[in-house]
Amino acid sequence: MGAEVTLAVVGGGIAGLAAAYRALEHLPAHRIALLEREAKLGGKIRTEQSDGFLLEAGPDSLALSNPWAAALCRDLGLQEELRFAKPEFARLYIKRDGRLHPLPWGIAASLQETLRALVKSELLSTAGLLRAACEYFLPPRREPGDESIANFFSRRFGGEFYRWLVEPLAAGIYGGNAPELSLEAALPELRKMELHYGSVLGGLLWSGVDHGAGRSAPAPRIATLKGGLERLVKALEQRLRGTVLLNSTGVTRLVRREGRYALFLTNGGSLTADAVVLATPAPAAAAMVEDLDPALADLLRTIRFAPSVVVSVAFHEERIGHGFDGYGYLCPRAEGGPVRAVTWMSNKFPDRTPAGAVLIRASMREPCSESLEARGGELVLRAVLAELRGTLGIRSEPLFWRVHYWDRGIAQYAPGHRGKTKLIRERLLHHPGLYVAGSSYDGVGIPYCIASGFRAADEACGDREPVLGRSTPPYS
C-alpha cells in the first residue's frame, strides 16, 4: 500500500477544508491527508478577477448571522478583510406581471413591518392577503410526517402567497424546484409553530419572535472578503501546510482492511487511513463506498443535486442610464422565463467593479440550466439580456460576460430528507471511522458546510465537543 495517515478527508471544497483544518486541533499535520479531484481547492468557491472586475463563480457571500462562518473568519484572522453588504441598498424585489415589488431585505423584519410591506407592495392581491391572514384561524395538521414547503404554505397561507412570495425566496436559497423541497429540512421551526401554537402567525405573535414589532430589524450580516470569497480558501490552504495535500487526485473506491481504510486513487496509487471523512457530494461518495456497503451507496445516491448556471454581465454605467435601488430581485416560477434571480453586485458589495461600471449577476432556473448549458454560453447570455431589457430597460451591449456552470450545483432536500440522513448515519455506524460532511446532509450554504466539516472532524478524532471558538453552538 501507499502512504499511511490517521485521517483522510476526501473532497477539497469548503466542508473538506474545514474538516482538515479542524483536525489540526487533534492531530499532527503530517497525519492528515486532504484529497481533491480538481486541480484547485475550494469546490464551488471560485473568485475571478479581470480588468478591475471581481466575479464569484459560485456563492457570492457569507451569512455571518450563522456563527460558524464568523468563528472561522475570526480564527483565521480575517476579520479586517470582511466587507459587509452596503446597507443603503438593503432591499429585495420580487417580480410579478413584469413589475418589481419591494420587500424588506430577505423578509428580515418584524412581523408587522413585513405585513405592512406586503400590503404596500401590491405583490399579493387583496384576496391573497386575506387568505394569508386566515392562517391564524386554521386548525393544525396533526398527522406526523414531512411535507413539501409548497404543500405547507399553500394549505396554511394559500396558493397565491406560496407562488409569489415563498417559492421565489426558497428557490433563491435552495435552487431547484421548490415544490420538491422538504419543510422539515428547510424550515422545521414553522412546523413546530403550527403544532405548538396552532398556527404560524400565532407562533410568531406569541413565541417572542416578534418582540421588535414596529421597529425595523437590522439587515442580515451578509459579507464577503477583500479580494473575494476565495480568500477564505487560500487562508485555509495556508494553515494546512504540512498536511498531505493531494490535488488532482480523486478516490475511486474505499475498502476496509484489518481495521483501517484503503483508499484507491485515480492516479493509480493508494492511501491507508484510520478514519475517513467523505466531504464530496453524496452521489460521488456513493460511488466510493459501493464495494464497502451497497445499501449505504443506494441511500447516498437518492440525494439529488440541481445543476446551476451563474451569469455575470458588466455594463458601462452611463450607458444604462439609471441605477437600481436594491441588491436585486427574484423571478417566481409563476412569472415564467429561465432567470431565477438577478443581483446588482456593484450595489451589494464594494470593490466589485472599476469606476463607471456596473456588474450584474443572474442565476438560471432548473431545468433551464441544463438545456441552456447544453446549447452554449451565448444562448444563456441572450436569455439574461432579454430579462434585463424587459424588466430593467437595459439595452446596452455588455462590456463583458462570463458563464459558470455547475453540474452538481445545490443539494435538493426532498420531503423525507432528514429521515434519509438519519438512515445514512445509522449505516455509517457499521463502519467505525467513516464519516460524511458537506451540503448533502444538514444545510446548504458556506456556514452549514463549515459546521458539517467541523462536526465530522471532531467525531473522526473522538472529540464531539466544539473546539473552535468554544462559544459556538452545537452543530445541529
N, C-alpha and C positions, 0 to 999 in steps of 0.2 A: 504493500500500500504506500501512498504518498505521505504528505505531511500529516502530523497529528496535532490537534488543538483541543482545548477544553470546550469551547463554544464556537459553532459555525453559524453565522447569520447569512441566510440566503435572500438576496434582494437588497439593492443599494438605494432604494427610494427613501423617503423621509422616515418611514417606520423602521426599516432596517438600519439606517444610520443612527436613529435614536436608540435602538436596541443595542447596537455595538458600543455606542457611547456610554450608555447606562452600565453595560457590562464592565467597563473600566473601573467602576466603583467596587467591583468584586474580584476581578481577575487581573493578572499582569497582561499588558498589551499583547505580548507575543503569543498568548494562549487564546487569542480571539481572532477568528477569520471572518472577513466580510466578502461575499461573492456577489458580483453583479454581472448579468449577461451583457449589458451595454458597455460601451467604452467610457461613458461618463456616469458618475454617481448623481443621485438626486431624483431619479424617476421622472415624474411629470413636472417637477420644479425645474424650469428651464428659462433662463433670462437671456435675451439677446440685446445687444447694443449696436446701433448702426447710425452714423451721421447725427449723433445727438439724441436719437430716439431710444427709449428703453421699453422693450416689449417683454411680456410674460407669455410663454407658450402654453403654460398650464394655469394653475391657480395664480391669482393676482394679489392676494392679500392674506394676512393673518388676523384671526379674531382673537384679540388679546383678552376679551372677556372670559375666554376659556383659560384657566390658569396654567395649563401645561405648556403652551407656546410661550407665554410670558416668563415662566420659570426657566425654560431652556434658553431663551434670549438673555436672560439675566445671568445664568450660569456661564454662558459663552462670552460674556462681556460685550453684548451687542446693544445694550440699552441706548447708548448715544447714537447708534446708527438707525434706530427706529424712525420711520417717517409716517406720521399719522395722516389719515384721510382728512382732507380740507373740510372743516366744519361748516363753512359758509355755503357749501354745495350739498349738504346732507339731506337730500331729498330724493325720493324714488317715485317713478311714474309707472302707471300701468296703461297699456293701450287698449282702447275699446272703440270699435267703429271708426278707426283711423285717427282718433283723438287721444291725447295723453292726459291722464287724470292723476293729480298729485296725491301722494300719501306721505305720512311721517316715515322717515327713513327706516326701512325694514319692519314697519309696524312696531318700532321700538319706542312706544309711547304709552302713556297711561290709557286705560280703557276709555275714559271719557274723551280724551283727545283723539283716539283712533276712531271712535264712533262719530265724533264731530267732523273729522276729516272725511270719513266715508260719505256722510250726508252732503258735505260741501263739494266733494269731488265729482258727483254725478256718475261715478263708476257703476253704482248699482241703481236700479230703478226703485221707485217708492215701494212697489210690491216686493222687490227683492230685499229691501231694508226691513220692511215689516215682517217678512218671512224669517229673516235672520233674528230679529228681536224675539220672535216666538220661541226661540231655542230655550229661553229661560223657563218656559212652562211645559216643555215636552218631557214625558217620563223617560228615564234612562233605559238603555238596553241592558238587561240583566244576564243575558246568555253569555257564557265565557267564550273566549277565543278572539283572535286577531281579526282585523278587517283593514281594507284599504282606506287611505285618507279620503279618497273620493267618496266612498260609501259613508264614512263617518260624517264628513262635513255636509254632504247632500242631505242625509237624514236629519242632522241636527240643525243646520242653518239654511238649507235649501240649495237647489242646484245652481241658481244664479250666483250666490255667494261663493260656492265652490269654483265654478267655471272662471269667474272674472277676478277673483282675489286669491283664493288658496292655491289653485292649480299653477298659476304663473310663479307664485312665491316658492312653492315646493319644487317646481321644475328648475327654478333658479339655483337651488341648493343641490338637488339630487340629480338633475338632468333627467334623461329618460322619460318614462311615461308615468305621470303622477297617479293615474287610476290603479297602477300596479304597486304603489308604494305602501309599505306597512305602517299603520298607525302606531303599533306597539314599538316599532324600531325608531320611527322618526319623531313622534310626538306622544310619548307614553303618558305625560302628565295630563293631557286633555282627557284621555280615557279615565284616568283616576279621578279627575274632577267630576266627570259625568256620574261615576258610581258613588262617589263620596258626598257630593253636594246636590246631585240630581240633575245638574246641567253645567255646561262650561261657563256660561255667563254667571251663574250662581257661584261657581268656584272662584272666578276672578274677583267677584264682588266681596266674597266673604273669607277668602283664604289669606288676605293680606297682600296679594299680588298687586293690588291697585291702590296701595296707600298713597301713592303720588297722584291720585286723581285730581285733574285740574291743573297739574304742573307738567311742563314738558319734560319728558325723560331725556337724559343725555343720549346722544348718538352712540352706537356701539363703538368700542375701541378697536377700530379697524386700522391696520397698519401694514406697511411693507418695510423693507430695509434699504438703506442707501445703496444704490447700485443694483437693487432688485432682490427678489427672494432667493436667488441662487447664492447670495452672500451667506445665508444660513447653511446651505450645503457645504460651501467652502470652509466655513468655520468648523463644522463637524468633521470634515475631512482632515483639517489641520490637527484637531485633537486626536484623531485616530491614527496618527503616525506612530509606527511601532507595532501596530496590529498587522495581521496578514491581509492585505488588501488585494483582491483578485478581480480586477476589471476585465471586461470582455470574457468572462468565464461564467457559464451557466451550469446548472445541475440537471442531469438527465434523469437520474433515479437515486433512490435512497433505500438502503437496506440495513437491517440490524444484525450485527455480528458480535458475539461474545460481550454483550452488554454495552456496545458502542455503536455508533452510526457510521456507515461507509457511504460517502457521497461520491458519485461518479460524475465527472465533469465533461463539459462539451469539448474541452481541449484534449480529451483522451486520458487525462490524469485522474487522480482520486484524492480524497481527503478523509481523514478519520476524526470524529469528534465525539465527546461525551454527551453533548447536548446540541440540539439544532433548533434554531428559530426560522421558520419559513415566513418571510416577510414579503412574499410576492402576492399578486392577485390569486384568489382562491383557485381558479381554473389552472393556473400554472403550477400551483402547489399540488393539485390533484395528479398531474402527470408525474410528478416526482415520487409520490407515495403509492402509485398504482401497484407496484410489486409488494410493497410493505403491507398495505391494508386496502384492498379493493373497495371495501364498504366506506372507508374514510374518503377515498378518492371520489366515489359516487356522490357523497354529501358535498364535498368541495365544489364539484362541477355544477351543482344546482345553483350556485351563486353567480348570477349573470352580471356582466358589465355592459353598459351602454357606450357606444363609440362617441367620441367628442371631436368637434371641429371648432377651432377658435380662429377668428379672422381679425387681424389688426390692420387698420387703414388710417393713413395720415393725410391731412389736407393743409393747404395754406389757410390760415385763419381769416385773412382779409377776403379770400375768395368765397368763403362760406357765407359771410355777410351777417352772421348773428352768432351768439353764444348759446349755451344751454344751461338752464338754471337747475342743476342737479347732477347726481352721479350717473344717472342713466334711466332706462325704462325696460319693462318686461312685456313680452308679447304673449298673451294667453293662447293656448292651443285653439280655443274657440274663435280667435281672431283670424286664424289661418296663416299661411306663409311659413317659410323654412327657418326664419330667425326667431330664436327663443329669447334672447336678451341683448341689449345694446348698452355698453358702458362708455361714458365720455371720460377716458382715462386721464386726460390732462386736467379735468376737473377734480378727479378723485384723489390723485396724489401729485405732489410736487416733483419736478425734475424728470418728467416723462418725455419732454419734447424740447427741441431748440426754440428760441424766441420766434414768435409769429407763426407757430404751427399748432395743430390740433391732432390728437391721437384718439381714435375711437376703436373699440373692441366689440366684436359681435360673436355670440355663441349660437351655433346652429342646433336645430331641433332634430331629435331622432324620430323617424328613420331617415330624415333628410340628410343627416350627417353621412350615412352610408352611401346613399345614391349620389350626393354631390361630390364626395371624395372620389368615388369610382369614375366620375365623368370629368374630373380635373379641377384644378385650383381656380382657373379663370371663371368657371361657371359659379363657383362659390362666391367669388368676388362680385359677379354681376348680381347675384341674389342679395348680397349685402348692400350694394349700391342702390338697388331698386328699393330696398327697405328704407334707407336713409333719405332717398329722394322723395318717396311717398309720404313719410312721416315727418321728417325734419326739413324738407325742402332743400337738401344739399345736392346741388347739381354739378359741383366742381369735380374735375378729374383728380384722383388721388395723387399725392406726392409719391407714395409707395404703398405696397401692401404685402402682407405675409399671411399664409395659411398654415396652421399647425393641426395635424390630425392625430388623434389617439385612438387606436383600435379598441383598447380597454380603457375607456375614459373614466366613468364613475360607476361604482358598485351600485347595483339595484337591489334595494331591500324590499322584496316582495312580502305580502302577508305571510306570516309564519316564520319570518326571518330569525327572530330571537329564539324560537324553538329549534330552528335549524342550527344556529351557532351553539346552542346548548348541547345538541347531539354531537356536533363536531368535537367539542371539548370533552365530552364523555368518551368518544372514541380515542382521543389523544391520551386518555388515562391508561389505555392499554399499551402505550408506547412511552415509558418513562424517559424524560429528557427531550421530548419532541413538543414544540410549541408553534403557534401561529400568531401573526401580527399583521396589521395593515387595515386598509379601508374596507376590506371584505366583511368585517365582522361587527365592530362596535361603534361605527360612526365614520362618516366621510369628512374630509377637510383635514388640513395640516395638524391642528391641535389634537384631534382624536387619533390620528396616526402616530403622533409623538407619544401620547399616553399608551397606546397599544404596544409600541415598541418597548417603552419602559416596563410595562407590566410583564411582557414576555421575557425580557432580560432578567428581571427580578425573580421570576418563577424558575427560569433556567438555572439561575445561580443560587437558588434556595433561599431567597430573601423576598418575602411578599410585602414588606413594609416599604413605603416610598423612601427613596434616598435623596433625590434631587430636590432641593428646596425645603424638604421635611414638612413645610406648612401646606404643601399642595394636597388636594383632597384625594379620596380613593379613586381608583381608575374608573369605576362604573358610575 
